Amino acid sequence: MKHLPVSQFLDKGNNNLDLIRIACALFVIYSHAFALSPAIGSNDILYNFTLLGYVAFGGVAVKAFFLISGLLVTNSLLSNGRIAHYVASRVFRVYPAYLVVIVTFTLIIGPWLSSVSVGEYFTSKETLHYIVRTLKFNVQYTLPGVFTHNTLTAVNGSLWTIPIEVKAYFYLLIIYLVSLVFGPYKKAFIAMISLAILIEPFTPFKGMLISKSDDPSIYLLYPFFSIGCLLAIFKEKITTTSFLVLAVVALLIFFLANNDLTKTALFYIFTSFLLLYISSLSFINKIKIKHDISYGIYLWAFPMQQIIASFIPGSPYINMLLSAMLSGLLAYASFRLIERPSMQFAKKLTNRE
């Protein structure tokens, strides 16, 4: 078992974060199945275990996504320092696949599923608003006549996190640009701001920075991104062993705490750091992932689950299995045909500087 500083852990051969992200994408499918195809007596096992309304495998996944994203993009920005590279890599990693899933569903899948006529579907303002506003990161959730008889009518309920992640990238860029004024103390400045964002929801100053929501599923995302930022800043001083220590400490405090919101945050800290630690284990690293299809699974899973729920309602486990298979195939196609070419284009674009 290796005990590496985070700086070495970030080397591709010393982690299997791709596998962890794919697992997290599947966690989201697991959680959503109980909401989209509910059956009496079936529920997310984490909710049954913790009895906390905001704790579920989907929540574990999203917090881990944000922590890992904060770690990787902050490390890249601090190591590279090229603003054009940062902006291009983020834009071309996130937007092309996001655009394709929205346009494909709206123009091809939606009319086929809709209970209204094709003419009514395409002339409805709801259709126009869905595609235009969602492409501008003002996520809309319904299309005319689509999934109206399902338990939930949302077309793609997973998209709500994408604008938040994009904002996190933007905030990080602004913080980095301001930090340049501080010269050799720029990392200290970024760390100070990251720490302020991390602790804000748990202080009387909640809402003064960016934690505007009262829903921990939302306001904990920026703090978890900030945790990733802090790990990147102190990557020479923090080791992979610290991941396990922090996970254990968070779990112990979780059992001692009596406030539900505190327990919720602690549980997600426990699971996120446990996943980071698992990704550093040598036997996990031997499981080679050729293509990171986690983003594609995340984008496509919810609409696939809704389609399956339309035909096979009240069967969450069948929903999980079929949607994992279908979204996995679509994610593979997305990575090969859209995501990887887009990332390669961004690399060529910034290498021309």
MARVEXTI-678413 format. One record per atom (N, C-alpha, C): x, y, z. Coordinates in steps of 0.02 Angstrom, whole numbers, plus 50000, padded with zeros to 5 digits. Atoms other than C-alpha are relative to their C-alpha. Layout:
     xx     yy     zz
      X      Y      Z
...
% end
This chain:
     xx     yy     zz
  50042  49940  50000
  50000  50000  50000
  50044  50062  50000
  49960  49940  50005
  50074  50168  49947
  49969  50056  50041
  50022  49941  49964
  50066  50323  50055
  50033  50059  49965
  49970  49950  50044
  50095  50459  49927
  49975  50071  50018
  50027  49932  49997
  50086  50648  49937
  49951  50010  49943
  50051  49988  50051
  49940  50716  49837
  50032  50019  49933
  49966  49981  50062
  50064  50787  49711
  50017  49939  49957
  49986  50062  50037
  50114  50608  49664
  49936  49962  49985
  50065  50032  50011
  49937  50541  49684
  49967  50025  49936
  50030  49970  50060
  49886  50661  49544
  50029  49974  49935
  49974  50032  50060
  49999  50571  49422
  49952  49944  49980
  50051  50046  50026
  49886  50465  49311
  50010  49928  50025
  49987  50069  49981
  49971  50302  49360
  49990  49986  50074
  50006  50009  49927
  49945  50332  49547
  49929  50008  50025
  50069  49996  49979
  49757  50351  49548
  49955  49968  49947
  50050  50024  50048
  49602  50280  49468
  49936  50041  50009
  50057  49955  49992
  49490  50431  49478
  49948  49990  49945
  50048  50014  50054
  49412  50383  49311
  49950  49946  50022
  50044  50053  49975
  49344  50224  49390
  49952  50026  50054
  50041  49972  49946
  49281  50320  49542
  49945  50043  49970
  50052  49957  50030
  49190  50445  49431
  49947  49959  49963
  50050  50044  50031
  49108  50305  49332
  49956  49969  50053
  50039  50028  49944
  49055  50225  49496
  49950  50052  50026
  50044  49947  49976
  48983  50392  49551
  49942  50013  49951
  50053  49992  50049
  48886  50409  49388
  49948  49945  50008
  50046  50055  49988
  48811  50238  49425
  49962  50009  50066
  50034  49984  49937
  48772  50295  49603
  49939  50044  49987
  50054  49955  50016
  48665  50432  49528
  49941  49962  49969
  50052  50043  50029
  48570  50304  49424
  49963  49962  50054
  50029  50038  49945
  48542  50200  49580
  49950  50043  50040
  50044  49957  49961
  48469  50346  49678
  49938  50022  49962
  50056  49975  50039
  48361  50413  49538
  49948  49946  49985
  50047  50054  50017
  48283  50243  49504
  49942  49996  50050
  50052  50004  49949
  48187  50249  49668
  49950  50057  49995
  50045  49944  50010
  48114  50419  49625
  49962  49996  49934
  50030  50001  50067
  48079  50388  49441
  49957  49938  49988
  50038  50061  50008
  48015  50210  49455
  49986  49969  50069
  50008  50020  49930
  47957  50196  49636
  49961  49935  50009
  50036  50061  49981
  47902  50033  49716
  49995  49999  50076
  50010  50003  49928
  47832  50006  49889
  50054  49958  50034
  49949  50035  49963
  47968  49958  50012
  50070  50008  49972
  49934  49991  50030
  48112  50010  49897
  50022  50072  50011
  49973  49933  49990
  48224  50157  49938
  50076  49997  49999
  49927  49995  49998
  48404  50216  49931
  50025  49975  50068
  49977  50032  49939
  48498  50113  50059
  50033  50049  50048
  49968  49950  49956
  48594  50265  50124
  49948  50040  50038
  50054  49965  49965
  48432  50354  50165
  49973  49956  50056
  50024  50045  49948
  48373  50200  50260
  50051  49993  50057
  49947  50008  49950
  48541  50189  50350
  50007  50062  50044
  49987  49938  49962
  48562  50372  50400
  49936  50033  50025
  50064  49967  49984
  48378  50425  50408
  50005  50075  49993
  49992  49929  50014
  48436  50594  50342
  49971  50014  49931
  50036  49986  50062
  48327  50671  50208
  50042  50020  49941
  49957  49976  50055
  48472  50742  50107
  50058  49952  49985
  49946  50048  50012
  48584  50588  50109
  49976  49943  49956
  50015  50054  50046
  48580  50467  49964
  50062  49988  49957
  49943  50014  50042
  48701  50385  49843
  50010  50053  49946
  49994  49946  50049
  48662  50521  49717
  50037  50060  50029
  49965  49946  49966
  48719  50650  49843
  50074  49986  50009
  49929  50020  49995
  48879  50553  49876
  50036  50013  49934
  49970  49993  50066
  48913  50553  49689
  50014  50072  49983
  49992  49930  50021
  48886  50738  49661
  50053  50036  50042
  49949  49969  49958
  48991  50791  49811
  50069  49976  49980
  49936  50027  50021
  49131  50675  49755
  50021  50030  49933
  49985  49969  50064
  49119  50743  49577
  50029  50070  50010
  49977  49931  49990
  49140  50921  49640
  50068  50002  50035
  49936  50002  49967
  49283  50878  49757
  50056  49981  49951
  49950  50022  50048
  49378  50784  49621
  50012  50054  49947
  49994  49947  50050
  49342  50923  49496
  50041  50058  50028
  49962  49946  49969
  49406  51056  49616
  50074  49983  50006
  49930  50023  49994
  49564  50955  49646
  50036  50002  49933
  49967  50006  50065
  49603  50922  49463
  50007  50067  49964
  49995  49937  50038
  49562  51091  49387
  50043  50051  50036
  49956  49954  49963
  49648  51189  49526
  50073  49980  49990
  49931  50023  50012
  49804  51082  49508
  50023  50018  49930
  49983  49984  50069
  49800  51107  49320
  50013  50075  49992
  49993  49928  50006
  49778  51296  49335
  50064  50024  50034
  49940  49978  49964
  49915  51316  49465
  50064  49975  49967
  49941  50029  50031
  50035  51202  49372
  50014  50031  49932
  49993  49974  50067
  50002  51273  49199
  50002  50076  49998
  50001  49928  49995
  49955  51452  49235
  49977  50036  49937
  50021  49969  50063
  49891  51482  49058
  49924  50007  50000
  50072  49986  49996
  49721  51565  49061
  49963  49971  49940
  50033  50024  50061
  49679  51522  48880
  49992  49924  50002
  50003  50073  49995
  49718  51338  48913
  49946  49980  50050
  50050  50016  49950
  49610  51337  49069
  49929  50009  49972
  50066  49985  50026
  49461  51419  48984
  49980  49950  49945
  50016  50044  50056
  49471  51314  48825
  49989  49928  50023
  50007  50069  49976
  49495  51150  48918
  49934  49990  50037
  50063  50006  49964
  49344  51184  49029
  49940  50004  49952
  50056  49991  50047
  49231  51244  48888
  49991  49938  49957
  50005  50056  50046
  49271  51101  48770
  49992  49933  50035
  50014  50062  49962
  49261  50971  48908
  49927  49995  50019
  50068  50000  49974
  49090  51023  48969
  49947  50010  49946
  50056  49976  50040
  48991  51107  48832
  49980  49956  49940
  50022  50038  50059
  48995  50998  48673
  49954  49942  50016
  50043  50057  49983
  48924  50841  48755
  49935  50024  50031
  50060  49971  49970
  48801  50948  48854
  49953  50024  49944
  50039  49976  50056
  48742  51030  48692
  49968  49943  49962
  50024  50057  50040
  48724  50864  48601
  49942  49964  50035
  50053  50037  49965
  48618  50781  48736
  49936  50042  50001
  50059  49957  49999
  48500  50931  48743
  49968  50002  49931
  50026  49994  50068
  48482  50952  48555
  49972  49933  49976
  50023  50066  50022
  48467  50765  48522
  49933  49981  50031
  50063  50018  49967
  48332  50740  48651
  49943  50045  49976
  50053  49954  50019
  48235  50896  48603
  49975  49990  49929
  50019  50002  50071
  48236  50873  48415
  49985  49930  49974
  50009  50069  50026
  48238  50683  48396
  49958  49956  50047
  50033  50046  49953
  48185  50588  48552
  49935  50029  50026
  50059  49967  49972
  48062  50714  48623
  49937  49994  49957
  50061  50006  50042
  47942  50718  48473
  49973  49929  49996
  50021  50070  50003
  47939  50528  48469
  49963  49979  50063
  50031  50018  49936
  47892  50516  48653
  49939  50042  50017
  50052  49953  49979
  47774  50664  48662
  49930  49975  49985
  50070  50018  50010
  47588  50638  48682
  49963  50050  49957
  50030  49950  50044
  47553  50794  48579
  50025  49989  49929
  49980  50008  50069
  47566  50805  48390
  50069  50031  49987
  49934  49974  50018
  47733  50840  48307
  49996  50076  49987
  50008  49929  50014
  47669  51007  48246
  49992  50041  50064
  50010  49965  49936
  47609  51059  48419
  50063  50000  50042
  49937  50006  49963
  47772  50998  48495
  50050  50054  49978
  49948  49955  50025
  47884  51102  48383
  49978  50074  49999
  50022  49930  49998
  47776  51259  48386
  49988  50025  50071
  50010  49980  49931
  47761  51260  48575
  50059  50042  50025
  49947  49959  49970
  47857  51397  48667
  50040  49960  50051
  49966  50042  49950
  47899  51265  48797
  50060  49964  49969
  49946  50034  50035
  48006  51172  48669
  50057  50049  49987
  49949  49949  50014
  48097  51331  48617
  50036  50021  50064
  49970  49980  49936
  48125  51382  48798
  50046  49946  50026
  49958  50055  49974
  48191  51210  48843
  50068  50000  49967
  49937  50006  50035
  48324  51208  48710
  50043  50063  50007
  49962  49937  49998
  48375  51393  48712
  50024  50015  50071
  49981  49983  49932
  48373  51422  48899
  50048  49950  50031
  49956  50052  49972
  48453  51256  48944
  50070  50005  49971
  49934  49991  50031
  48593  51286  48820
  50037  50060  50030
  49970  49942  49967
  48622  51451  48912
  50009  49988  50075
  49991  50022  49930
  48634  51353  49077
  49944  50023  50046
  50060  49987  49960
  48462  51412  49134
  49956  49938  49990
  50028  50066  50014
  48405  51232  49147
  49924  49999  50006
  50072  50012  50001
  48224  51195  49099
  49989  49924  50005
  50007  50071  49985
  48149  51028  49144
  49944  49964  49962
  50057  50033  50033
  47993  50995  49041
  49996  50017  49926
  50016  49992  50070
  47947  50972  48859
  49927  49982  49990
  50073  50012  50008
  47767  50972  48793
  49984  49926  49986
  50025  50068  50009
  47685  50802  48814
  50050  49945  50016
  49948  50050  49987
  47847  50715  48866
  50000  49981  50075
  49998  50028  49932
  47843  50604  49022
  49944  50027  50044
  50055  49972  49960
  47678  50681  49076
  49965  49948  50043
  50032  50053  49960
  47617  50513  49142
  50049  49965  50046
  49951  50028  49954
  47779  50472  49234
  49991  50028  50070
  50002  49975  49931
  47801  50493  49421
  50026  50071  50003
  49973  49932  50007
  47910  50645  49382
  49999  50018  49926
  50005  49979  50070
  47894  50747  49223
  50065  50029  49973
  49937  49971  50023
  48074  50812  49215
  50031  49958  49944
  49966  50034  50055
  48162  50770  49052
  50069  49978  50020
  49932  50017  49978
  48337  50776  49125
  50015  50036  50065
  49992  49971  49934
  48341  50809  49310
  50071  50004  50026
  49929  49998  49979
  48530  50786  49321
  50035  50064  49979
  49964  49943  50029
  48573  50943  49224
  50010  50058  50048
  49996  49942  49955
  48550  51060  49372
  50070  50012  50029
  49933  49991  49971
  48728  51028  49433
  50049  50031  49950
  49952  49976  50050
  48811  51078  49268
  50011  50076  50005
  49987  49928  49992
  48782  51267  49284
  50038  50017  50063
  49965  49988  49937
  48843  51259  49464
  50074  49985  49991
  49930  50017  50011
  49003  51172  49410
  50034  50052  49955
  49972  49949  50044
  49030  51298  49270
  50013  50064  50039
  49989  49942  49957
  49009  51439  49397
  50061  49990  50045
  49941  50014  49958
  49137  51353  49508
  50064  50011  49961
  49941  49988  50043
  49261  51354  49363
  50011  50075  49991
  49995  49928  50011
  49223  51538  49333
  50026  50034  50063
  49978  49970  49937
  49243  51584  49517
  50073  49986  50013
  49930  50018  49990
  49407  51490  49525
  50045  50043  49956
  49960  49958  50046
  49471  51586  49373
  50006  50071  50027
  49998  49932  49972
  49424  51753  49451
  50046  50004  50061
  49958  50002  49940
  49505  51706  49616
  50073  49994  49981
  49930  50009  50023
  49662  51650  49524
  50027  50066  49971
  49978  49937  50030
  49672  51813  49424
  50014  50052  50054
  49989  49953  49945
  49654  51916  49583
  50062  49980  50040
  49943  50024  49961
  49785  51807  49669
  50067  50021  49970
  49937  49980  50033
  49916  51860  49541
  50027  50064  50029
  49978  49937  49969
  49921  52029  49628
  50044  49986  50061
  49964  50015  49939
  49990  51942  49782
  50067  49964  49989
  49935  50028  50017
  50141  51870  49691
  50012  49933  50033
  49983  50065  49969
  50224  51733  49795
  49948  49975  50050
  50051  50019  49951
  50074  51732  49912
  49933  49982  49966
  50063  50013  50035
  49947  51690  49777
  49966  49936  50024
  50030  50062  49976
  49921  51511  49840
  49967  50012  50068
  50028  49985  49934
  49892  51579  50016
  49934  50037  49992
  50062  49963  50013
  49760  51697  49946
  49945  49953  49977
  50050  50048  50026
  49671  51558  49849
  49977  49954  50056
  50018  50044  49943
  49678  51447  50004
  49954  50035  50049
  50041  49962  49953
  49604  51584  50112
  49928  50006  49974
  50066  49994  50029
  49458  51612  49992
  49965  49932  50000
  50028  50067  50002
  49432  51424  49973
  49975  49980  50069
  50020  50016  49931
  49427  51404  50162
  49938  50038  50020
  50059  49960  49985
  49301  51546  50176
  49937  49970  49968
  50056  50032  50035
  49188  51461  50047
  49981  49935  50034
  50012  50064  49967
  49208  51295  50138
  49961  50007  50065
  50031  49994  49934
  49156  51357  50310
  49938  50044  50000
  50056  49952  50001
  49028  51488  50257
  49932  49970  50018
  50066  50027  49985
  48875  51373  50262
  49989  49982  50073
  50005  50023  49930
  48915  51327  50443
  50012  50058  50049
  49989  49941  49959
  48933  51506  50507
  49938  50045  49996
  50055  49952  50004
  48812  51649  50542
  50001  50042  49936
  49993  49960  50061
  48876  51726  50379
  49975  49962  49938
  50024  50040  50057
  48793  51592  50271
  49957  50044  49954
  50036  49962  50050
  48730  51670  50110
  50035  50064  49979
  49965  49938  50017
  48853  51815  50108
  50048  49992  49942
  49956  50013  50058
  48966  51732  49980
  49958  49968  49945
  50036  50033  50055
  48884  51600  49870
  49951  49947  50024
  50046  50051  49975
  48784  51484  49983
  49931  50030  50010
  50064  49966  49996
  48616  51563  49942
  49942  49952  50017
  50054  50048  49991
  48511  51405  49948
  49997  49974  50072
  50008  50033  49935
  48440  51324  50105
  50003  49924  49994
  49997  50072  50014
  48456  51151  50024
  50073  49978  50000
  49930  50022  49998
  48619  51064  50074
  50022  49962  49938
  49982  50033  50063
  48611  50964  49913
  50031  50051  49952
  49975  49947  50043
  48648  51131  49829
  50057  50038  50032
  49949  49956  49972
  48746  51238  49951
  50064  49965  50023
  49938  50036  49983
  48871  51101  49994
  50046  49989  49939
  49960  50015  50059
  48932  51089  49814
  50062  50045  49995
  49942  49956  50002
  49044  51243  49817
  50051  49984  50055
  49952  50020  49950
  49121  51193  49984
  50039  49937  49982
  49964  50060  50020
  49164  51022  49914
  50049  50014  49943
  49952  49977  50051
  49242  51103  49761
  50059  50034  50034
  49947  49965  49963
  49340  51212  49883
  50047  49952  50036
  49957  50051  49969
  49402  51057  49975
  50050  49975  49949
  49955  50022  50053
  49473  50998  49810
  50054  50052  49986
  49951  49946  50010
  49556  51168  49786
  50054  49999  50053
  49952  50001  49944
  49637  51157  49957
  50047  49940  49995
  49956  50058  50009
  49702  50982  49921
  50052  50013  49947
  49953  49984  50054
  49782  51046  49761
  50053  50050  50024
  49953  49949  49975
  49861  51195  49850
  50051  49970  50047
  49955  50030  49950
  49935  51089  49990
  50019  49928  49980
  49988  50068  50025
  49972  50938  49880
  50066  49970  50022
  49935  50027  49977
  50151  50923  49943
  49998  49980  50074
  50003  50011  49928
  50097  50916  50125
  49948  49948  50021
  50053  50047  49985
  49945  50804  50117
  50013  49934  49964
  49987  50065  50030
  49961  50617  50085
  49934  49961  49991
  50059  50042  50011
  49841  50483  50028
  49976  49968  50065
  50020  50026  49934
  49844  50415  50206
  49953  50049  50035
  50043  49949  49970
  49765  50580  50258
  49928  49993  49977
  50068  50011  50025
  49615  50537  50148
  49963  49952  50047
  50032  50050  49956
  49579  50385  50256
  49989  50028  50070
  50006  49971  49933
  49612  50478  50419
  49942  50049  50003
  50055  49951  50002
  49494  50619  50370
  49932  49966  49994
  50063  50037  50008
  49361  50494  50317
  49979  49969  50067
  50015  50032  49936
  49371  50401  50483
  49979  50052  50052
  50016  49947  49952
  49370  50562  50586
  49930  50028  49986
  50066  49975  50018
  49219  50627  50490
  49945  49952  50020
  50050  50050  49982
  49126  50464  50519
  49989  49998  50076
  50006  50000  49927
  49164  50466  50705
  49960  50060  50026
  50036  49940  49979
  49103  50645  50724
  49927  49996  49978
  50068  50010  50025
  48951  50599  50619
  49957  49964  50052
  50038  50038  49951
  48896  50474  50752
  49990  50039  50065
  50005  49960  49939
  48926  50602  50890
  49955  50061  49992
  50039  49939  50013
  48837  50749  50807
  49926  49986  50007
  50072  50008  49994
  48652  50779  50838
  49961  50049  49957
  50032  49954  50046
  48617  50911  50706
  49998  49969  49931
  50008  50036  50063
  48548  50841  50543
  50042  50030  49944
  49962  49969  50054
  48632  50968  50429
  50075  49988  50009
  49930  50015  49986
  48800  50942  50515
  50015  49927  49984
  49991  50071  50015
  48779  50754  50503
  50001  49988  49924
  50001  50007  50073
  48738  50771  50318
  50067  50018  49970
  49935  49978  50026
  48897  50869  50282
  50055  49951  50019
  49948  50047  49977
  49003  50749  50386
  49997  49934  49962
  50006  50063  50036
  48933  50597  50298
  50029  50006  49930
  49972  49990  50067
  48977  50669  50129
  50075  50010  50000
  49926  49996  49993
  49152  50714  50189
  50029  49930  50007
  49978  50070  49990
  49172  50534  50248
  50001  49962  49934
  50003  50040  50061
  49115  50458  50083
  50047  50027  49946
  49957  49971  50052
  49210  50580  49971
  50073  49983  50011
  49930  50016  49986
  49376  50553  50058
  50013  49925  49998
  49993  50072  50007
  49346  50367  50067
  50009  49980  49926
  49994  50014  50072
  49322  50365  49878
  50068  50022  49973
  49933  49978  50020
  49482  50466  49855
  50053  49949  50022
  49951  50049  49974
  49576  50343  49964
  49996  49935  49959
  50008  50061  50040
  49504  50194  49869
  50034  50008  49932
  49970  49989  50066
  49562  50272  49706
  50076  49998  50001
  49927  50002  49995
  49741  50273  49772
  50028  49930  50012
  49977  50068  49984
  49748  50087  49814
  50028  49966  49938
  49964  50030  50057
  49866  49987  49705
  49957  49951  49961
  50041  50050  50036
  49742  49848  49664
  49943  50033  49962
  50050  49962  50037
  49613  49978  49612
  50031  50031  49937
  49966  49970  50057
  49741  50061  49498
  50012  49950  49944
  49990  50051  50051
  49762  49896  49407
  49939  49991  49954
  50060  50003  50041
  49584  49911  49342
  50003  50058  49950
  49987  49947  50049
  49623  50008  49184
  49935  50022  49966
  50057  49970  50034
  49491  50126  49115
  50026  50037  49939
  49974  49970  50062
  49527  50167  48934
  49964  50066  49984
  50039  49940  50016
  49387  50295  48914
  49961  50023  50061
  50038  49972  49944
  49316  50410  49047
  49930  50017  49976
  50068  49991  50025
  49132  50390  49008
  49953  50026  50055
  50042  49979  49943
  49071  50458  49176
  49955  50059  49983
  50039  49940  50016
  49014  50626  49107
  49942  49982  49953
  50052  50022  50046
  48918  50544  48965
  49945  49961  50035
  50051  50037  49962
  48832  50425  49085
  49957  50048  50039
  50036  49952  49959
  48785  50570  49197
  49950  50040  49957
  50043  49961  50044
  48712  50669  49050
  49941  49960  49973
  50051  50040  50035
  48614  50526  48972
  49957  49958  50046
  50035  50049  49958
  48558  50421  49120
  49929  50021  50018
  50067  49980  49977
  48410  50524  49181
  49947  49993  49945
  50051  50011  50052
  48318  50532  49013
  49990  49927  49982
  50008  50072  50012
  48354  50347  48986
  49957  49968  50055
  50040  50027  49944
  48282  50309  49158
  49926  50020  49992
  50069  49978  50011
  48128  50412  49116
  49966  49960  49944
  50028  50040  50055
  48103  50319  48952
  49982  49930  50024
  50013  50068  49974
  48118  50151  49039
  49942  50000  50049
  50055  49995  49952
  48001  50208  49178
  49933  50008  49964
  50062  49992  50039
  47872  50252  49043
  49972  49932  49980
  50021  50065  50023
  47868  50072  48985
  49998  49947  50055
  49998  50049  49945
  47912  49979  49145
  49998  50039  50066
  50005  49963  49938
  47847  50080  49293
  50004  49955  50062
  50001  50036  49936
  47868  50028  49474
  50051  49945  50005
  49947  50052  49998
  48027  49927  49443
  50068  50034  50004
  49937  49962  49995
  48177  50024  49511
  50062  49961  49982
  49939  50038  50013
  48302  49882  49496
  50008  49983  49926
  49997  50009  50073
  48257  49843  49317
  50020  50066  49967
  49984  49933  50025
  48267  50030  49285
  50075  50012  50005
  49928  49991  49990
  48443  50035  49357
  50041  49962  49949
  49961  50044  50044
  48506  49890  49254
  49996  50023  49927
  50008  49981  50070
  48433  49942  49087
  50028  50069  49985
  49975  49933  50012
  48474  50126  49105
  50076  50004  50005
  49927  50002  49996
  48653  50088  49157
  50029  49974  49935
  49976  50027  50063
  48675  49984  49000
  49991  50050  49943
  50013  49954  50055
  48594  50109  48883
  50041  50064  50005
  49962  49938  49992
  48676  50264  48955
  50075  49986  49993
  49930  50018  50009
  48843  50172  48958
  50018  49998  49926
  49988  50002  50072
  48829  50139  48771
  50000  50069  49970
  50003  49932  50025
  48778  50318  48736
  50060  50041  50023
  49941  49965  49974
  48919  50381  48847
  50063  49982  49963
  49942  50022  50039
  49046  50277  48753
  50001  50036  49933
  50004  49965  50064
  48985  50351  48589
  50015  50075  50009
  49988  49930  49986
  48986  50524  48667
  50074  50015  50009
  49929  49989  49988
  49165  50506  48725
  50040  49994  49935
  49962  50011  50061
  49230  50437  48561
  49985  50052  49946
  50020  49957  50056
  49133  50552  48444
  49997  50074  50017
  50010  49930  49982
  49112  50712  48543
  50052  50025  50051
  49958  49974  49945
  49209  50729  48706
  50074  49998  49984
  49928  50004  50014
  49380  50665  48655
  50021  50045  49942
  49981  49953  50053
  49383  50758  48487
  49998  50073  50023
  50005  49931  49975
  49328  50917  48578
  50060  50017  50043
  49942  49987  49958
  49466  50900  48707
  50064  50004  49959
  49941  49996  50044
  49594  50867  48570
  50002  50066  49963
  50003  49936  50034
  49534  51021  48478
  50022  50057  50047
  49980  49948  49951
  49552  51127  48637
  50075  50000  50010
  49927  50005  49990
  49729  51062  48659
  50037  50030  49941
  49968  49971  50060
  49777  51105  48480
  49991  50075  49997
  50016  49929  50001
  49694  51274  48495
  50047  50039  50045
  49958  49963  49952
  49792  51326  48649
  50074  49989  49989
  49930  50012  50015
  49955  51249  48589
  50026  50045  49945
  49979  49954  50053
  49957  51376  48447
  50027  50066  50028
  49976  49936  49969
  49999  51515  48570
  50075  50007  49994
% end
